[in-house]
């Protein structure tokens, strides 16, 4: 007879556990949740203290039957879903199903695998714990709260705006944050300012630039070109002399090992991974990768964590590796201890490799390219976090020129420390432009107090203040975390949902709210101000954490929320404006009858419609400029092409998946075609053209018109230019990490690329 039954969430973990536990244990997977609230009704009995009415998830009956059969053959059952709130809920629901209704109760044990290594697995099995009711209650409180908001507000939006919309306790606040930032950008008025730099040389090379910072001992602001040229003229006749040289040692410390949110941010900046992709890859690395003769091995610790704490054994292993690879100078005297965040639960360790000996190079043959890139990032970040700081010599030189003071700052790396291995990617391109101080940090010649300096040239330069940057995935996650909205484990799902509902669009890695996002946000702010208030949402998160800590009950949290929410909901049903019927007012006049045009929503998205409907049925497409202003355009664009079915003109129309060619004789003739790029298919022997198409997920790609005979397709926009290296008939557009546009050869192995503008 087997020693026991171990039940995990994922079938992938089954292989990893079997390797270490062998034939002594039966190991089964629940394949995620087995119970949930019903899909077609609220499923919460509000009058009976918000009792959830769980149902077996469709298709899980067979799995439960298999688990019951396996449980009947053993005395000890180890419940081992993930060590988080969702995992705890799965464990409770499995326990409810496995306990016999009559007779002797089964021995149910809760085990948590924070890493899937032999030592961690055996230790967990040897010292199992109990099911955690407080953690389960916390998960239920979140699930019920989200159900109340989503299930009750979403139908209201269907009725007032359009079908298929949704609202959420956290997602709606996230959309508001993006909308608020867009309004800041639209309202922003750039202000002109100037800087003046002087290029000079001292007794020793090289020449350097210094910036004018003060006049007569007071900070100097230069508002316009006239004043800048006055400053430049004054400097031309001035004598330049070093007033002061100040050199200070500065230490640059490594970042802590990853937690969930920082891993998502860095993967977005460094690897351009979405939060969803990062979590999916991290889950695979945690659950186990087949390393050939070594078998399935969990490569990283549990990836849903808010703690920077690291096990002592892992720290010691990292210090030994650093000493061996980089030398004793790179090992700090004391291992770094990193400060925890304000709302850290500290239930798990930081995200780190389960063995530092498994270097990125040694596991790369067993991983695909993207998983290997994430593992490398995690491994380097952890090792760097245990290394010595970099030591910099920062020299500040103040220079007198008549009544003016100029300054230049130079930084020299005296000891590289952790930077020999890893440096965090701090900013996205839109954010970097606001913080670009590189010009003031350069290599300096040896200078001493009172040294005379020779003026080589003066550079006045015009600038304009910049609007605040739009949110990238990385900066949005950072903002959500700072405001206490949601929890890191939910960020990937939130970001995916708000894009799926078309409240926001991700363009060139930055979020732009759609008109629909603005309208829904404004309606919700007007009628549910507390739910859309980030401070209220953060306070709710604290209460939900309090349920897990035992400081407040699930019922107290739900009652506290539901009473004011129900009142707001009843008023909203009566008072919320119907966008579906009335539309959103605009300043645009109907070119047929003169009545105001309004924005309405259909299956193909938003459009302008005459407010005089049904008397006037005029409709138009529109687009928004950078300031959010609406510009109407005809819904049909003439092309000069003729429909091959009926002989009428073909026109360009816009649908829910973008533009396409359609017969102007619709609805009598329903002929439609994708839009050709006019570029020949590069596949040898094919005479087709490349057409712009949409995938099932709504993503644009370019495919051959001869499909399915020719299956050539590319995600990148093709350009009709021949590659000078390999002769490919096309090049493709790519966007670099610095947001620059380049042309690149699509042929595998060809290295040709060129700047698009400079091409």
C-alpha positions in Angstrom: 0.0 0.0 0.0 1.2 3.5 -0.9 2.2 5.9 1.9 -0.2 8.5 0.8 -1.8 10.6 -2.0 -0.3 13.9 -3.0 -2.6 16.3 -4.9 -1.2 19.3 -6.8 -2.7 21.8 -9.1 -0.7 21.3 -12.2 0.0 18.1 -14.2 3.5 19.4 -14.9 4.3 19.2 -11.2 3.2 15.5 -11.1 6.3 14.5 -13.2 8.6 16.6 -11.0 7.2 15.1 -7.7 7.2 11.5 -9.0 10.9 11.8 -9.6 11.6 12.6 -6.0 8.9 10.7 -4.1 9.0 7.6 -6.4 6.5 4.8 -6.1 5.8 5.3 -2.4 3.2 8.0 -3.2 0.4 8.4 -5.7 0.5 11.8 -7.2 -2.5 13.4 -8.9 -3.4 16.9 -10.3 -6.6 18.8 -9.8 -5.8 20.9 -13.0 -6.6 24.2 -11.2 -9.8 25.0 -9.4 -12.5 22.2 -9.1 -15.3 24.6 -7.8 -16.3 28.1 -8.5 -19.3 30.5 -8.3 -21.9 29.8 -11.0 -21.4 31.5 -14.4 -25.0 32.5 -15.0 -26.1 33.8 -11.6 -24.7 35.8 -8.7 -24.1 32.7 -6.6 -23.9 34.6 -3.4 -26.6 34.5 -0.7 -26.3 38.1 0.5 -29.1 37.7 3.2 -27.3 34.6 4.6 -24.1 36.4 5.5 -22.8 36.4 1.9 -22.6 32.6 1.7 -21.1 31.5 -1.6 -22.9 28.9 -3.6 -20.1 27.0 -5.2 -20.6 24.6 -8.1 -18.4 21.9 -9.6 -16.8 23.4 -12.6 -17.9 21.9 -15.9 -15.6 19.0 -16.9 -14.1 18.6 -13.4 -16.5 15.8 -12.3 -14.2 13.2 -13.9 -11.2 14.6 -12.1 -13.0 14.6 -8.8 -14.0 11.0 -9.4 -10.4 10.0 -10.0 -9.2 11.9 -6.9 -11.9 10.1 -4.8 -10.8 6.7 -6.2 -7.2 7.4 -5.4 -8.0 8.7 -1.9 -10.0 5.5 -1.1 -6.8 3.5 -1.4 -4.7 5.5 1.2 -4.9 6.7 4.7 -2.9 10.0 4.4 -3.8 12.7 1.9 -1.4 15.6 1.2 -3.0 18.6 -0.3 -0.3 20.5 -2.2 -1.8 23.2 -4.5 0.2 26.4 -4.8 1.2 28.1 -1.5 -1.0 31.2 -2.0 -4.7 32.2 -1.5 -5.9 30.6 -4.7 -4.0 27.4 -3.8 -5.6 27.4 -0.4 -9.1 27.7 -1.8 -8.3 24.7 -4.2 -7.1 22.7 -1.2 -10.3 23.4 0.8 -12.5 22.5 -2.1 -10.6 19.2 -2.7 -10.9 18.5 1.1 -14.6 19.0 1.0 -15.0 16.5 -1.8 -12.7 13.9 -0.5 -14.0 13.6 3.1 -16.5 10.8 3.2 -20.1 11.8 4.2 -20.1 8.9 6.7 -17.6 6.8 8.5 -14.0 7.5 9.5 -12.6 10.9 8.3 -9.5 10.9 6.2 -6.2 12.4 7.4 -5.9 15.5 5.4 -2.6 17.4 5.5 -1.6 20.7 3.9 1.8 20.8 2.4 3.4 23.8 0.6 6.3 23.6 -1.9 8.0 26.9 -2.1 10.5 25.3 -4.5 10.4 22.0 -6.3 13.7 20.5 -5.2 14.2 17.1 -3.5 15.1 18.6 -0.2 12.1 21.0 -0.1 9.6 18.4 -1.2 10.8 15.8 1.3 10.9 18.4 4.1 7.3 19.5 3.3 6.0 15.9 3.3 7.8 15.1 6.6 6.4 18.1 8.4 2.9 18.8 6.9 0.6 21.5 8.2 -3.1 22.1 8.4 -5.5 23.9 6.1 -5.5 27.6 6.8 -9.0 28.8 7.3 -8.0 32.5 7.6 -6.2 32.4 4.2 -9.3 30.6 2.7 -11.6 33.2 4.2 -9.5 36.0 2.7 -9.7 34.4 -0.8 -13.4 34.0 -0.5 -13.8 37.6 0.6 -11.9 38.7 -2.5 -13.8 36.4 -4.8 -17.2 37.5 -3.4 -16.3 41.2 -3.5 -15.2 40.9 -7.1 -18.4 39.0 -8.0 -20.6 41.7 -6.4 -18.9 44.5 -8.3 -18.6 42.6 -11.6 -22.0 40.9 -11.6 -24.0 43.9 -10.5 -22.3 46.8 -12.4 -21.6 45.0 -15.7 -25.3 44.5 -16.6 -25.8 48.2 -15.9 -23.1 49.0 -18.5 -24.6 46.6 -20.9 -27.9 48.4 -20.6 -26.5 52.0 -20.6 -23.5 51.7 -23.0 -23.2 48.4 -24.9 -23.2 44.7 -24.4 -20.1 42.8 -23.4 -18.7 45.4 -21.1 -17.5 44.7 -17.6 -16.5 46.5 -14.5 -14.2 45.3 -11.7 -13.1 46.4 -8.3 -9.5 46.7 -9.4 -9.7 46.8 -13.2 -11.9 49.9 -13.3 -9.5 51.8 -11.0 -6.7 50.8 -13.3 -8.5 52.2 -16.3 -9.2 55.4 -14.4 -5.4 55.8 -13.7 -4.7 55.5 -17.4 -7.5 57.9 -18.3 -6.4 60.5 -15.7 -2.8 60.4 -17.1 -4.1 60.9 -20.7 -6.1 63.9 -19.6 -3.0 65.3 -17.9 -1.2 64.9 -21.2 -4.1 66.5 -23.2 -4.3 69.5 -20.8 -0.5 70.0 -20.8 0.8 73.2 -22.3 4.6 73.0 -23.1 6.7 75.9 -21.7 9.9 77.0 -23.4 13.2 77.1 -21.6 16.8 77.3 -22.7 20.2 75.9 -21.5 23.6 77.3 -22.2 26.7 75.1 -22.2 30.2 76.2 -22.6 32.9 74.0 -24.1 36.3 74.6 -22.7 39.6 73.0 -22.0 42.0 73.1 -19.1 45.7 72.4 -18.6 45.1 68.7 -19.4 42.9 67.0 -22.1 40.1 66.2 -23.0 37.9 69.3 -23.6 34.6 69.2 -21.7 31.1 70.9 -21.5 29.9 72.8 -18.4 26.4 74.1 -17.9 25.5 77.7 -16.8 23.6 77.3 -13.5 23.7 80.6 -11.6 24.1 84.4 -11.9 25.3 86.5 -9.0 24.9 83.6 -6.7 21.2 82.9 -7.6 19.8 80.0 -9.7 19.5 81.1 -13.3 16.4 80.3 -15.3 16.6 81.1 -19.1 13.0 81.5 -20.5 13.7 82.3 -24.1 16.3 82.6 -26.9 16.8 86.3 -26.4 17.9 85.8 -22.8 20.0 82.7 -23.8 22.0 84.7 -26.4 22.5 87.6 -23.8 24.1 85.0 -21.5 26.2 83.6 -24.4 27.4 87.1 -25.3 28.4 87.8 -21.7 30.3 84.5 -21.5 32.3 85.3 -24.7 34.1 88.1 -23.0 34.5 86.4 -19.6 37.5 84.8 -18.0 37.0 81.2 -17.0 38.6 79.8 -13.8 38.0 76.7 -11.7 36.3 77.9 -8.5 36.0 74.5 -6.6 36.7 70.8 -7.2 34.8 68.4 -5.0 35.3 64.7 -5.3 33.2 62.3 -3.2 33.1 58.5 -3.0 29.6 57.2 -3.8 28.4 53.6 -3.4 25.8 52.1 -5.8 24.1 49.2 -4.2 22.4 46.3 -6.0 18.7 45.9 -6.2 17.0 43.3 -4.1 16.2 39.9 -5.5 12.9 39.8 -7.5 9.5 39.8 -6.0 6.5 39.3 -8.3 6.0 43.0 -9.2 9.6 43.8 -9.8 10.1 40.7 -11.9 7.1 41.8 -14.1 8.5 45.3 -14.4 12.0 44.3 -15.3 10.9 41.7 -17.8 8.7 44.3 -19.4 11.5 46.8 -19.7 14.4 44.5 -20.4 12.7 41.7 -22.4 9.5 43.4 -23.6 7.4 40.6 -22.0 3.9 41.3 -21.0 3.0 40.6 -17.3 0.9 37.7 -18.5 3.8 36.2 -20.5 6.2 36.7 -17.6 4.0 34.9 -15.1 3.3 32.0 -17.6 7.0 31.5 -18.1 7.8 31.8 -14.4 5.1 29.2 -13.6 6.9 26.7 -16.0 10.3 27.4 -14.4 8.9 26.8 -11.0 6.9 23.7 -11.8 9.8 21.9 -13.4 11.9 21.7 -16.6 13.2 18.4 -17.9 17.0 18.6 -17.7 17.9 15.5 -19.6 19.5 12.9 -17.4 18.7 14.9 -14.3 14.9 14.7 -15.1 12.3 17.3 -14.2 13.7 20.0 -11.9 12.1 23.2 -10.5 14.5 25.9 -11.5 13.1 28.9 -9.5 11.3 29.4 -6.2 7.6 30.2 -6.1 6.9 33.2 -8.3 4.0 34.8 -6.4 5.7 36.6 -3.6 6.0 40.1 -2.1 9.0 39.3 0.1 12.7 39.9 -0.5 13.7 37.4 2.2 16.2 34.7 1.1 17.0 31.4 2.8 20.4 31.4 4.6 21.6 28.3 2.6 20.8 30.1 -0.7 22.7 33.2 0.4 25.8 31.1 1.4 25.7 29.3 -2.0 25.5 32.6 -3.8 28.5 34.0 -1.8 30.6 30.9 -2.6 29.8 31.2 -6.3 30.6 34.9 -6.4 34.0 34.3 -4.7 34.8 31.5 -7.2 33.7 33.5 -10.3 34.6 37.1 -9.5 36.9 37.0 -6.5 36.7 37.8 -2.8 36.5 41.6 -3.4 33.0 41.1 -4.9 31.7 39.3 -1.8 30.5 41.8 0.8 31.7 41.3 4.4 28.0 40.8 5.5 25.3 39.4 3.4 22.9 42.2 2.3 19.5 42.4 4.1 16.8 44.1 2.1 14.0 46.2 3.5 10.5 44.8 3.1 7.6 46.8 1.6 4.9 48.3 3.8 2.3 45.6 2.9 4.6 42.6 2.6 3.0 39.3 3.7 6.4 37.5 3.9 4.8 34.1 3.3 7.4 33.1 0.7 11.0 33.8 -0.2 12.1 36.1 -2.9 12.2 34.7 -6.5 15.5 33.1 -7.0 17.1 30.1 -8.7 16.7 26.9 -6.6 20.4 26.2 -7.3 22.9 28.9 -8.2 25.0 26.1 -9.7 22.4 25.9 -12.5 23.8 28.8 -14.5 21.8 30.3 -17.4 24.3 28.7 -19.8 24.0 25.2 -18.3 20.2 25.1 -18.5 19.8 27.0 -21.9 19.8 23.8 -24.0 16.7 22.6 -22.2 14.7 25.9 -22.4 13.2 27.8 -25.3 14.5 31.2 -26.0 12.0 33.2 -24.0 12.1 31.0 -20.9 15.9 31.0 -21.0 15.9 34.9 -21.1 13.6 35.1 -18.0 15.7 32.5 -16.1 18.9 34.4 -17.0 17.3 37.6 -15.7 16.2 35.9 -12.4 19.6 34.2 -11.9 21.6 37.4 -12.5 19.4 39.6 -10.4 19.7 37.1 -7.4 23.5 36.7 -7.7 24.0 40.5 -8.1 21.8 41.1 -5.0 24.4 39.3 -2.9 27.4 41.1 -4.4 29.4 44.1 -3.2 28.3 47.6 -4.2 29.9 49.5 -7.0 32.2 52.3 -5.8 32.1 55.5 -7.8 34.2 58.7 -7.6 31.9 61.6 -8.4 33.7 64.9 -9.1 31.8 68.2 -9.2 33.6 71.1 -10.7 32.3 74.7 -10.3 33.6 77.3 -12.7 33.6 81.1 -12.4 33.0 83.2 -15.5 32.5 86.8 -14.5 29.1 86.9 -12.6 28.1 83.5 -13.8 28.6 80.0 -12.3 29.0 76.9 -14.4 29.0 73.3 -13.3 30.1 70.0 -14.7 29.8 66.6 -12.9 32.0 63.6 -13.9 31.7 60.1 -12.6 34.5 57.5 -12.6 33.9 53.8 -11.7 36.6 52.9 -9.2 35.2 49.4 -8.4 32.5 47.9 -10.6 31.0 45.6 -7.9 27.7 43.9 -8.9 27.6 45.9 -12.2 30.0 43.4 -13.8 27.1 41.0 -13.8 23.8 43.0 -13.8 22.3 46.5 -13.9 18.6 47.2 -13.6 16.8 48.7 -16.6 15.4 51.8 -14.9 13.2 53.5 -17.5 11.1 53.2 -20.6 11.9 55.7 -23.5 9.0 58.1 -22.7 10.1 58.2 -19.1 13.8 58.6 -19.9 13.3 61.8 -21.8 12.2 63.5 -18.6 15.2 62.4 -16.6 18.0 62.6 -19.1 20.9 64.1 -17.2 23.6 62.1 -19.1 25.0 65.4 -20.5 26.0 66.5 -17.1 27.8 63.2 -16.2 31.0 62.8 -18.3 34.7 62.0 -18.1 36.6 65.0 -16.8 40.3 65.9 -17.2 42.4 66.4 -14.0 41.4 69.9 -12.7 42.6 71.9 -9.7 41.2 74.9 -7.9 42.1 78.2 -9.6 43.1 76.5 -12.9 42.5 78.9 -15.8 40.2 77.5 -18.6 40.1 78.3 -22.3 36.7 78.8 -23.9 36.3 76.8 -27.1 32.6 77.5 -27.9 29.1 78.2 -26.5 26.0 76.1 -27.1 22.6 77.8 -26.3 19.9 75.2 -26.8 16.1 75.5 -26.8 13.9 73.0 -24.9 10.3 72.6 -24.0 8.9 71.1 -20.8 7.5 67.6 -21.5 4.0 66.2 -20.6 4.0 63.4 -18.1 4.7 60.1 -19.9 2.0 57.5 -20.6 2.1 54.3 -18.6 4.0 51.3 -19.9 3.3 47.9 -18.4 6.3 48.3 -16.1 5.3 51.8 -14.9 1.7 50.9 -14.5 2.5 47.9 -12.3 4.8 50.1 -10.3 2.0 52.7 -9.8 -0.5 50.0 -8.8 1.9 48.6 -6.3 2.8 52.1 -4.8 -0.9 52.9 -4.5 -1.7 49.5 -2.9 -4.2 48.6 -5.7 -4.7 44.9 -6.3 -1.8 42.5 -5.5 1.1 41.6 -7.7 -0.3 38.1 -8.4 -3.4 39.8 -10.0 -1.6 42.4 -12.2 -1.2 40.2 -15.2 -4.9 39.4 -15.3 -5.9 43.0 -14.7 -3.8 44.3 -17.6 -5.0 41.6 -19.9 -8.7 42.2 -19.1 -8.6 46.0 -19.6 -7.1 45.4 -23.1 -9.5 42.6 -23.9 -12.5 44.8 -23.1 -11.0 47.6 -25.4 -10.9 50.1 -22.6 -7.2 50.7 -23.3 -4.8 50.0 -26.2 -1.1 49.2 -26.0 0.7 51.1 -28.7 4.5 51.0 -29.0 4.5 49.7 -25.4 2.5 52.5 -23.9 -1.2 52.5 -22.8 -3.7 54.8 -24.5 -7.3 54.9 -23.2 -10.0 54.4 -25.8 -13.1 56.6 -26.1 -15.0 53.7 -24.6 -12.5 53.6 -21.6 -13.1 57.4 -21.0 -16.9 57.1 -21.2 -17.2 54.1 -18.9 -14.7 55.6 -16.5 -16.6 58.9 -16.4 -20.0 57.1 -15.8 -18.5 55.0 -13.0 -16.8 57.9 -11.3 -20.1 59.9 -11.4 -22.2 57.0 -9.9 -19.6 54.9 -7.9 -17.0 57.4 -6.8 -15.7 55.2 -3.9 -15.1 52.2 -6.1 -13.2 54.3 -8.6 -11.2 56.0 -5.8 -7.7 54.4 -5.6 -7.5 55.2 -1.9 -10.7 53.4 -1.2 -9.5 50.4 -3.3 -6.2 50.3 -1.3 -8.1 50.4 2.0 -10.2 47.5 0.8 -7.0 45.6 0.0 -5.8 46.2 3.6 -9.1 44.9 4.9 -8.8 41.8 2.8 -5.3 41.2 4.1 -6.7 41.8 7.5 -9.1 38.8 7.0 -6.0 36.6 6.4 -4.3 38.0 9.5 -7.5 37.5 11.6 -8.0 41.2 12.5 -11.3 41.4 10.7 -13.8 38.8 9.5 -14.9 38.1 5.9 -18.5 39.0 6.8 -17.5 42.4 8.3 -15.6 43.3 5.2 -18.4 42.4 2.8 -21.1 44.2 4.9 -18.9 47.3 5.1 -18.7 47.3 1.3 -22.1 46.2 0.3 -24.4 48.6 2.2 -23.2 51.9 0.5 -22.6 50.0 -2.8 -26.2 48.8 -3.0 -27.5 52.4 -2.5 -25.2 53.7 -5.3 -26.3 50.8 -7.6 -30.0 51.6 -7.1 -29.4 55.3 -7.9 -27.3 54.5 -10.9 -30.0 52.3 -12.5 -32.3 55.4 -12.2 -30.0 58.2 -13.0 -27.1 57.0 -15.2 -27.3 58.5 -18.7 -28.0 56.0 -21.5 -25.1 56.3 -24.0 -26.6 53.4 -26.0 -29.7 55.6 -26.7 -28.5 59.1 -26.6 -24.8 58.8 -27.5 -22.0 61.1 -26.3 -22.3 64.7 -27.4 -19.7 66.2 -29.7 -19.2 69.7 -31.3 -19.4 68.2 -34.8 -22.4 69.1 -37.0 -24.1 66.6 -39.3 -23.2 67.5 -42.9 -26.7 66.4 -44.1 -29.1 68.0 -41.7 -27.0 70.3 -39.4 -27.9 68.4 -36.1 -25.2 67.6 -33.6 -23.3 64.3 -34.2 -23.0 62.0 -31.2 -20.6 59.1 -30.5 -22.3 55.7 -30.5 -21.0 52.1 -30.2 -21.7 49.2 -32.4 -20.3 45.7 -33.1 -17.5 47.3 -35.1 -16.6 49.8 -32.4 -17.3 53.6 -32.0 -18.7 55.8 -34.7 -20.4 59.2 -35.2 -24.2 59.2 -35.7 -26.6 62.0 -36.3 -28.6 62.9 -33.2 -31.6 63.4 -35.5 -31.9 59.6 -35.9 -34.2 58.0 -37.2 -35.1 61.0 -39.4 -31.4 61.4 -40.4 -29.4 58.2 -40.6 -26.0 59.8 -41.4 -23.0 58.1 -39.8 -19.3 58.7 -40.0 -16.0 57.3 -38.7 -13.7 59.5 -36.7 -10.3 59.7 -35.2 -8.8 61.5 -32.2 -5.7 63.7 -32.3 -3.0 63.8 -29.6 -5.1 66.3 -27.6 -8.2 64.1 -27.7 -10.1 66.2 -30.3 -12.4 64.4 -32.6 -12.1 64.7 -36.4 -14.8 63.1 -38.6 -14.1 61.2 -41.7 -16.2 59.3 -44.2 -17.0 55.7 -43.3 -16.3 54.7 -46.9 -13.1 55.6 -48.8 -13.1 55.3 -52.6 -10.4 53.1 -54.1 -10.9 53.0 -57.8 -11.1 49.2 -57.7 -14.2 47.3 -59.1 -16.0 44.4 -57.5 -15.4 41.3 -59.5 -18.8 39.9 -58.5 -21.2 42.8 -59.4 -19.1 45.5 -61.1 -19.8 48.2 -58.5 -16.9 50.2 -56.9 -15.0 48.7 -54.0 -14.5 51.0 -51.0 -12.5 50.8 -47.8 -14.5 50.3 -44.7 -13.6 50.0 -41.0 -14.7 47.0 -39.0 -14.1 45.7 -35.5 -10.7 44.2 -36.7 -9.6 47.2 -38.7 -9.9 48.3 -42.3 -11.0 46.1 -45.2 -12.3 46.3 -48.8 -16.0 45.9 -49.3 -18.4 46.3 -52.2 -20.4 49.6 -52.2 -23.4 47.5 -53.3 -23.9 46.1 -49.8 -26.2 44.5 -48.7 -27.1 43.2 -52.2 -23.5 42.3 -52.7 -21.5 41.1 -49.7 -18.1 40.8 -51.3 -15.2 41.7 -49.0 -11.4 41.4 -49.3 -8.4 42.2 -47.1 -6.4 45.2 -48.1 -3.3 44.5 -50.3 0.0 46.1 -49.3 0.9 46.1 -53.0 4.1 44.1 -52.1 4.8 40.8 -53.9 5.1 37.7 -51.7 8.8 37.0 -51.1 8.3 33.2 -51.1 10.2 31.7 -54.1 7.9 30.7 -57.0 4.9 32.5 -55.5 3.0 35.2 -57.5 0.8 36.3 -54.7 0.7 39.6 -52.9 1.0 40.3 -49.1 -2.4 41.3 -47.6 -3.0 42.9 -44.2 -5.0 40.5 -42.1 -6.1 40.0 -38.5 -5.5 36.9 -36.3 -8.3 35.4 -34.1 -6.8 37.4 -31.2 -7.2 40.6 -33.2 -3.5 41.1 -33.9 -2.4 42.5 -37.3 -0.2 40.3 -39.5 0.7 40.2 -43.2 -0.1 37.0 -45.2 0.1 35.8 -48.8 -3.1 36.3 -51.0 -2.4 32.7 -52.3 -3.2 31.1 -48.9 -3.6 28.2 -48.3 -1.4 27.3 -51.3 1.3 29.7 -49.9 1.5 29.9 -46.1 4.0 32.8 -46.0 3.1 35.3 -43.1 4.9 37.8 -40.9 3.9 39.9 -37.9 6.1 42.8 -39.1 5.0 45.4 -41.7 6.8 44.6 -45.0 8.6 47.2 -47.1 9.3 46.7 -50.8 13.1 47.0 -50.6 15.6 44.4 -51.5 18.2 43.2 -48.9 21.7 44.1 -50.2 23.3 41.2 -48.3 21.1 38.2 -49.2 18.8 39.4 -51.9 15.5 39.0 -50.0 12.7 40.8 -51.9 11.4 42.6 -48.8 12.6 44.2 -45.6 10.4 44.5 -42.5 9.8 47.3 -40.0 11.0 46.7 -36.4 10.9 48.9 -33.3 14.0 48.9 -31.1 14.2 49.0 -27.3 14.9 52.8 -27.6 11.7 53.2 -29.6 13.6 53.8 -32.9 12.2 52.4 -36.2 14.6 50.2 -38.3 14.3 48.1 -41.4 15.6 44.6 -41.0 16.0 41.6 -43.3 13.4 38.9 -42.4 15.6 36.0 -43.6 16.9 33.8 -40.8 20.7 34.3 -40.4 20.9 37.5 -42.3 22.2 40.4 -40.2 21.2 43.3 -42.5 19.4 46.2 -40.8 19.3 50.0 -41.3 17.8 53.0 -39.5 14.4 53.6 -41.2 14.7 57.4 -41.2 18.3 57.3 -42.3 17.7 54.7 -44.9 
